């Protein structure tokens, strides 16, 4: 009902400019949710993420745009009714595809193990319940890197010291200032060491809580997770997603403290809101309006609309598109070999159109727009089903304790967020820069049995 009411309010406000047909979006959200009502029969973390992000894109954003008086945006702006209609059609098809995927994968939510069995899986070597020689080597090598290259410590930053965009830019500059390859190696090994140590300490504290039955071990674990959330690198999503996964572990490990998680949820929500406001205040000239910032962070209407103009301006032939798909948007984003490439990608085209430079001033090329460019507005939206399908598969593994729990949980959340916050090159970078190295380290700790418990 809220979506329908907002659609009426937005329509009655007589939207102008590129937002002329925006009242359709809340109606689309309402209709799609009615059509796929069964997805709410078994609500999971992925379902919550997807519905929340779609609610922001299709309902909250039109409301804020209306309140702000339909701002045109600070950057390149063109008015074309055909493009507006195409944007609505693309977003309509995308939400249908995404919700159908949730509906088709609703049985993936089956949890086959009890909490006690899940705890037993957490207490395995693959989750760093004990540290083996491979983990000691990784940690020792990381310490040597920090000693040999003091500038490496600038890779990390306390989130409240800066806004999200500047944090990523500053950290990237730090990596680039180091000798070739050192920045990448330092970042990867530092992140692996970070989560090895965090996981080990959390499990160690849990063991002590089982022996001494004192709540302080739970609170110490929760404090560690919150601090982890506030320390960021080039990809803030890794700190956030890993913290959510770690909080879920605490939820399972400490069943008597589950009421506390309501408080933690409020803290996290407040933290996210404060971070969003601070980011807007520090980038008010970049974003010009709150609605534009929200759309930049959620692959909203404004970005989908502008992407179509960007691709019209930079018209590539078939061969150039194929080359960019496999090189610029594919191989050239794989860490660490990406340091050897300087290929044009679809994000570059988008940024050049908006800002006149390759520098990303805040907007992210929407995931759906990328595939629309390569495969047309009819086929492109179907690619949004892929990360949602994979997120549901990973969620089943995560919730049943398969593989390394931190890695499975992070994969679940990153896949679920990809259609709304990222695009394919960004996902490849996160996967190869953070998640795959963590998976390799977990496998090594599980297989290399030479070593002792700390």
C-alpha distance (Angstrom), angle and dihedral (degrees) to the residues before:
residue distance angle dihedral
X1 . . .
X2 3.80 . .
X3 3.81 90.3 .
X4 3.82 91.9 50.5
X5 3.81 92.3 48.2
X6 3.79 92.0 49.6
X7 3.81 90.3 48.2
X8 3.82 88.9 55.1
X9 3.81 92.2 47.4
X10 3.81 92.4 48.4
X11 3.81 92.7 46.4
X12 3.81 91.1 48.4
X13 3.81 90.8 52.1
X14 3.81 90.0 65.1
X15 3.82 100.4 -125.2
X16 3.79 116.8 -139.9
X17 3.78 140.4 -162.7
X18 3.79 118.9 11.6
X19 3.82 89.5 -11.9
X20 3.81 94.5 63.8
X21 3.82 94.2 116.7
X22 3.80 97.2 33.1
X23 3.87 94.0 112.0
X24 3.80 86.2 73.1
X25 3.83 92.2 67.6
X26 3.85 98.2 67.8
X27 3.81 89.2 46.4
X28 3.79 90.4 51.2
X29 3.79 90.1 51.5
X30 3.82 91.6 50.3
X31 3.81 94.4 48.2
X32 3.81 94.6 45.4
X33 3.80 91.9 50.2
X34 3.80 90.1 52.1
X35 3.81 92.0 48.3
X36 3.81 92.7 50.4
X37 3.79 98.7 35.6
X38 3.81 90.4 137.1
X39 3.81 92.0 73.9
X40 3.81 86.4 75.9
X41 3.82 93.0 60.0
X42 3.80 89.6 84.0
X43 3.78 110.2 22.3
X44 3.81 116.0 -163.2
X45 3.79 135.1 175.0
X46 3.82 91.1 -94.5
X47 3.81 91.1 50.7
X48 3.80 91.0 51.3
X49 3.82 92.6 49.0
X50 3.80 94.1 47.8
X51 3.81 96.3 45.4
X52 3.81 92.3 44.6
X53 3.81 93.5 50.1
X54 3.80 92.2 46.1
X55 3.81 90.0 48.2
X56 3.81 89.4 54.2
X57 3.82 92.5 47.0
X58 3.81 98.5 43.7
X59 3.81 104.6 28.7
X60 3.81 114.0 16.3
X61 3.81 95.9 43.5
X62 3.85 95.4 53.6
X63 3.81 89.0 49.2
X64 3.82 93.1 51.8
X65 3.80 92.0 43.5
X66 3.82 88.6 53.4
X67 3.83 92.2 48.6
X68 3.81 90.0 50.2
X69 3.80 91.9 51.5
X70 3.81 97.4 -110.0
X71 3.83 101.1 -66.3
X72 3.78 113.9 -149.6
X73 3.79 96.8 -143.6
X74 3.75 130.0 -109.4
X75 3.79 96.9 -104.1
X76 3.80 136.5 60.6
X77 3.78 107.8 -27.7
X78 3.81 130.0 -172.9
X79 3.77 131.9 170.2
X80 3.80 119.5 -138.9
X81 3.81 125.5 151.5
X82 3.80 93.4 -157.7
X83 3.81 90.6 55.7
X84 3.81 89.8 47.5
X85 3.81 90.9 53.1
X86 3.82 90.4 46.6
X87 3.81 90.0 51.2
X88 3.80 91.9 53.1
X89 3.82 90.9 47.1
X90 3.82 92.2 48.9
X91 3.79 92.5 49.7
X92 3.81 91.4 44.1
X93 3.80 91.8 52.9
X94 3.79 92.2 44.0
X95 3.80 95.7 54.4
X96 3.81 90.7 46.1
X97 3.82 90.2 52.3
X98 3.82 93.2 46.1
X99 3.81 94.9 47.9
X100 3.79 92.0 45.0
X101 3.81 88.5 53.2
X102 3.81 90.1 52.3
X103 3.81 88.7 48.9
X104 3.81 94.1 47.4
X105 3.82 91.4 47.6
X106 3.79 96.8 43.9
X107 3.82 91.0 113.3
X108 3.80 89.9 58.1
X109 3.81 87.0 79.1
X110 3.80 93.0 76.1
X111 3.83 111.6 129.2
X112 3.79 110.2 -154.0
X113 3.81 101.0 -177.6
X114 3.79 136.1 63.6
X115 3.79 123.4 -123.9
X116 3.82 92.6 -101.4
X117 3.80 90.9 55.2
X118 3.81 89.5 46.9
X119 3.80 90.0 53.5
X120 3.79 89.5 51.8
X121 3.80 89.2 53.9
X122 3.81 90.9 49.5
X123 3.80 89.1 53.9
X124 3.81 93.0 63.0
X125 3.81 129.5 108.9
X126 3.81 92.2 -110.5
X127 3.82 87.2 65.6
X128 3.83 92.8 47.0
X129 3.80 96.4 -105.3
X130 3.80 82.3 147.0
X131 3.78 126.8 16.4
X132 3.78 120.4 -125.6
X133 3.76 130.2 -162.8
X134 3.80 94.3 -86.2
X135 3.80 90.9 59.3
X136 3.81 92.1 47.5
X137 3.81 89.2 52.1
X138 3.82 92.0 50.1
X139 3.80 92.6 49.7
X140 3.82 92.9 45.3
X141 3.81 92.0 48.8
X142 3.81 90.3 49.8
X143 3.81 91.0 52.6
X144 3.82 90.1 50.5
X145 3.82 90.7 51.2
X146 3.81 91.3 51.9
X147 3.81 90.7 48.7
X148 3.81 94.5 45.9
X149 3.82 94.9 43.8
X150 3.84 110.3 31.1
X151 3.82 90.1 -177.8
X152 3.80 88.7 70.5
X153 3.80 90.1 79.5
X154 3.83 88.3 68.5
X155 3.80 88.3 69.9
X156 3.79 86.2 81.8
X157 3.76 125.7 62.7
X158 3.80 136.3 174.1
X159 3.81 104.2 -110.9
X160 3.81 95.9 -131.7
X161 3.81 89.7 57.6
X162 3.80 88.9 71.6
X163 3.77 145.0 2.2
X164 3.80 122.2 -91.0
X165 3.80 97.3 -103.4
X166 3.82 95.1 46.6
X167 3.79 90.5 44.9
X168 3.80 91.4 58.6
X169 3.81 92.4 43.4
X170 3.82 94.1 48.5
X171 3.80 92.3 46.9
X172 3.80 91.9 48.6
X173 3.81 89.6 50.4
X174 3.80 89.5 51.7
X175 3.81 91.5 52.5
X176 3.81 91.5 47.2
X177 3.82 91.4 50.5
X178 3.80 91.8 59.7
X179 3.83 123.3 83.6
X180 3.79 112.2 -75.2
X181 3.78 110.9 -75.5
X182 3.81 94.6 5.7
X183 3.80 93.1 92.2
X184 3.79 92.7 52.5
X185 3.81 94.7 44.2
X186 3.80 91.8 46.4
X187 3.80 93.0 49.0
X188 3.81 93.8 47.9
X189 3.80 96.6 45.4
X190 3.81 92.7 42.5
X191 3.82 90.8 53.5
X192 3.81 92.5 47.0
X193 3.81 91.3 48.9
X194 3.78 90.5 46.3
X195 3.79 93.9 58.2
X196 3.80 95.7 37.7
X197 3.80 88.9 57.2
X198 3.81 94.8 42.3
X199 3.79 93.3 49.2
X200 3.79 92.6 46.1
X201 3.82 93.4 49.1
X202 3.82 92.9 47.7
X203 3.81 91.9 51.8
X204 3.80 91.1 43.5
X205 3.81 90.3 53.0
X206 3.81 90.3 47.9
X207 3.79 90.7 54.2
X208 3.79 89.8 51.5
X209 3.81 91.0 48.9
X210 3.82 89.2 54.2
X211 3.81 89.8 53.9
X212 3.81 101.2 39.8
X213 3.83 101.0 24.6
X214 3.80 93.7 -140.9
X215 3.82 123.5 148.6
X216 3.79 92.9 -143.1
X217 3.80 90.2 82.0
X218 3.77 90.8 59.4
X219 3.80 92.6 47.7
X220 3.81 91.4 48.4
X221 3.81 89.5 51.9
X222 3.81 91.8 48.9
X223 3.81 90.4 49.1
X224 3.81 90.7 52.9
X225 3.81 90.7 52.3
X226 3.81 93.3 48.4
X227 3.82 91.2 49.5
X228 3.81 89.2 49.2
X229 3.79 88.7 54.3
X230 3.79 91.6 54.7
X231 3.80 96.8 50.8
X232 3.79 112.2 79.8
X233 3.79 141.4 -177.9
X234 3.82 132.4 -177.5
X235 3.80 90.2 -48.2
X236 3.80 112.8 46.7
X237 3.79 88.9 -177.5
X238 3.81 90.4 71.3
X239 3.81 92.3 58.3
X240 3.80 91.1 46.4
X241 3.81 98.4 43.7
X242 3.80 94.0 43.3
X243 3.80 89.7 50.5
X244 3.80 91.4 51.9
X245 3.81 89.9 50.9
X246 3.80 91.6 47.6
X247 3.81 90.6 49.2
X248 3.79 88.8 52.8
X249 3.81 88.5 53.2
X250 3.79 89.6 53.4
X251 3.80 88.9 48.5
X252 3.82 89.0 58.1
X253 3.80 96.5 39.4
X254 3.81 95.5 49.7
X255 3.83 108.6 39.0
X256 3.83 91.8 165.9
X257 3.80 90.4 60.2
X258 3.79 97.9 52.5
X259 3.79 93.8 111.5
X260 3.78 86.0 62.5
X261 3.79 89.4 65.1
X262 3.80 90.7 69.7
X263 3.80 86.9 62.2
X264 3.80 90.9 45.0
X265 3.81 89.7 51.1
X266 3.79 90.5 53.9
X267 3.82 90.0 48.5
X268 3.81 92.3 50.1
X269 3.80 91.7 46.9
X270 3.81 90.7 49.2
X271 3.79 90.3 46.5
X272 3.81 91.5 52.3
X273 3.81 91.4 47.3
X274 3.82 92.8 49.3
X275 3.80 91.3 47.3
X276 3.81 90.0 50.7
X277 3.82 93.0 49.7
X278 3.81 92.7 46.0
X279 3.78 90.5 48.9
X280 3.80 90.7 51.6
X281 3.81 94.4 46.7
X282 3.81 91.7 49.9
X283 3.81 92.5 46.7
X284 3.80 100.7 36.5
X285 3.82 92.0 129.5
X286 3.80 92.0 47.8
X287 3.78 96.2 49.2
X288 3.83 99.2 27.7
X289 3.82 89.7 -166.7
X290 3.80 137.7 36.8
X291 3.79 90.9 -125.0
X292 3.80 91.7 57.1
X293 3.80 91.4 51.4
X294 3.81 91.5 50.0
X295 3.79 90.3 49.6
X296 3.80 90.5 48.7
X297 3.82 90.1 54.8
X298 3.82 95.7 43.1
X299 3.82 104.0 37.4
X300 3.78 89.2 -110.4
X301 3.79 136.2 -178.4
X302 3.83 94.7 -80.7
X303 3.81 92.3 56.8
X304 3.81 94.8 44.3
X305 3.80 89.2 49.9
X306 3.81 95.2 47.8
X307 3.81 93.1 45.6
X308 3.80 91.1 64.0
X309 3.80 91.2 55.9
X310 3.80 90.6 47.0
X311 3.78 91.6 55.7
X312 3.80 92.6 46.8
X313 3.81 90.0 54.6
X314 3.82 93.3 47.8
X315 3.79 100.4 46.8
X316 3.83 110.7 -175.5
X317 3.78 126.5 -169.9
X318 3.82 121.7 -123.2
X319 3.81 95.1 -93.8
X320 3.81 92.2 49.6
X321 3.80 90.8 49.6
X322 3.81 92.3 50.9
X323 3.80 90.5 48.2
X324 3.81 92.1 49.9
X325 3.82 93.1 45.8
X326 3.80 94.5 54.4
X327 3.80 99.4 31.3
X328 3.82 113.1 23.3
X329 3.82 95.6 32.7
X330 3.80 95.5 29.7
X331 3.80 129.4 25.7
X332 3.80 95.1 20.3
X333 3.82 89.9 64.5
X334 3.80 96.4 55.7
X335 3.79 112.6 108.7
X336 2.99 127.2 -100.7
X337 3.80 98.4 9.9
X338 3.81 90.1 57.2
X339 3.83 88.3 83.0
X340 3.81 87.8 71.4
X341 3.82 94.9 54.9
X342 3.78 133.7 74.0
X343 3.79 98.3 172.8
X344 3.79 125.6 153.7
X345 3.78 113.9 -108.6
X346 3.79 135.6 -174.8
X347 3.82 91.6 -97.1
X348 3.81 89.1 58.4
X349 3.81 90.0 55.5
X350 3.80 90.3 49.9
X351 3.81 93.7 48.3
X352 3.80 94.4 45.2
X353 3.78 89.2 53.6
X354 3.81 94.8 48.7
X355 3.79 101.8 35.6
X356 3.79 106.2 13.4
X357 3.80 90.0 -119.8
X358 3.79 141.1 74.4
X359 3.81 89.1 -114.5
X360 3.79 112.7 108.6
X361 3.79 107.3 -127.7
X362 3.79 95.6 -171.1
X363 3.80 107.8 -65.7
X364 3.79 119.3 107.2
X365 3.78 121.4 -149.9
X366 3.83 102.6 -113.7
X367 3.78 116.6 -112.9
X368 3.80 91.9 -128.4
X369 3.83 92.9 49.0
X370 3.77 90.9 56.4
X371 3.79 92.6 57.5
X372 3.81 92.5 40.5
X373 3.79 87.3 59.2
X374 3.79 93.1 52.4
X375 3.80 100.8 36.3
X376 3.85 107.9 20.4
X377 3.85 131.3 -101.1
X378 3.81 89.9 -78.1
X379 3.81 98.5 55.3
X380 3.82 101.4 25.6
X381 3.85 98.1 74.3
X382 3.82 90.7 57.4
X383 3.82 89.4 68.8
X384 3.82 88.1 69.1
X385 3.80 87.2 72.4
X386 3.81 91.8 66.7
X387 3.84 100.7 69.1
X388 3.83 91.5 40.1
X389 3.82 91.3 51.5
X390 3.80 91.2 47.7
X391 3.80 91.8 46.8
X392 3.81 90.0 55.5
X393 3.81 91.1 49.2
X394 3.80 91.9 48.5
X395 3.80 90.4 46.0
X396 3.79 90.4 57.6
X397 3.81 90.6 51.9
X398 3.80 91.8 45.2
X399 3.81 95.3 48.4
X400 3.82 90.7 47.6
X401 3.79 94.6 49.3
X402 3.80 97.1 -113.1
X403 3.80 118.2 157.0
X404 3.79 121.3 -15.4
X405 3.78 104.7 -17.2
X406 3.81 95.1 -146.4
X407 3.81 92.7 50.7
X408 3.82 94.1 45.3
X409 3.80 90.9 48.1
X410 3.79 93.8 48.1
X411 3.80 91.2 47.9
X412 3.80 89.5 50.9
X413 3.78 93.6 53.0
X414 3.81 97.1 40.3
X415 3.81 91.7 50.1
X416 3.81 90.2 48.0
X417 3.82 92.2 51.0
X418 3.82 97.5 43.1
X419 3.85 98.7 88.7
X420 3.80 90.1 49.8
X421 3.80 106.6 36.5
X422 3.78 107.9 18.0
X423 3.76 146.3 30.0
X424 3.79 133.1 -134.8
X425 3.85 98.2 -84.5
X426 3.81 91.4 48.4
X427 3.79 90.9 50.1
X428 3.81 91.7 50.0
X429 3.80 89.5 51.3
X430 3.82 93.3 50.2
X431 3.80 91.5 45.3
X432 3.81 96.0 50.6
X433 3.81 97.0 34.4
X434 3.79 98.8 47.2
X435 3.78 119.8 1.9
X436 3.82 103.1 44.3
X437 3.84 93.2 47.9
X438 3.83 88.8 51.1
X439 3.80 90.0 50.4
X440 3.82 92.1 49.8
X441 3.82 91.1 49.5
X442 3.82 90.0 49.9
X443 3.80 91.7 51.5
X444 3.80 90.5 48.0
X445 3.80 92.2 50.9
X446 3.79 89.5 49.8
X447 3.82 96.3 48.4
X448 3.81 104.5 34.5
X449 3.78 100.4 76.2
X450 3.80 97.3 175.1
X451 3.76 105.2 108.6
X452 3.75 143.9 61.5
X453 3.74 137.4 -108.3
X454 3.78 116.2 -94.3
